[in-house]
Amino acid sequence: MDIRFTDLQRLPDRDLLHRVLGEGALGITSLARAFGLQLGDETVHRNGGGHHLLLCARELLTRALAETIQDKPIFGQPMAVQAFLRLKLDGLSYESFWVLYLDARHGLISAEEMFRGTLTQTSVYPREIVKRALQLNAAAVVLAHNHPSGCNQPSRADEALTQALKASLALVDVRVLDHFIVANTNASSMAAMGLM
């Protein structure tokens, strides 16, 4: 049976989940929970089959978005970048610090989790980011991390870290283009806030 995308957009969440999981969708009460956005990595182990399939789908979507922004100017597709970062970072129960390494045309070379912390903080080492940027021959970077607390506003510590990373990377001619804070399915841009 052929079905158009616009028809799928009209279906309720439960009907879409049922099409993907069959009877496995019966116990799912929240899309965020189904995709592991509320429970972090523990979801796969606690909830079994249907949830595992949805987490696999989430990872496939993340990889598809990475392909979309690969080798193309990253700021020509800001929605894809934000969607990629939200899928990677939202819903984690710990802070995770990512760096998107870019070439001279601002195409994505690599997107990597550089540091992982606790519920409220993570230690970030500028030396490691500089070293990796040189290994990849990156001309620019986009920084991103999540706030498990749900507040997507940068803290004073986030601002200070961004300035320290800008100064460190400038020594090797690598520009910091933006720093995104991901929380509650939103990705706030420090560049858009005038904090860069």
Order of alpha helices (4+ residues) and beta strands (2+ residues): alpha-alpha-alpha-alpha-alpha-alpha-beta-beta-alpha-beta-alpha-beta-beta
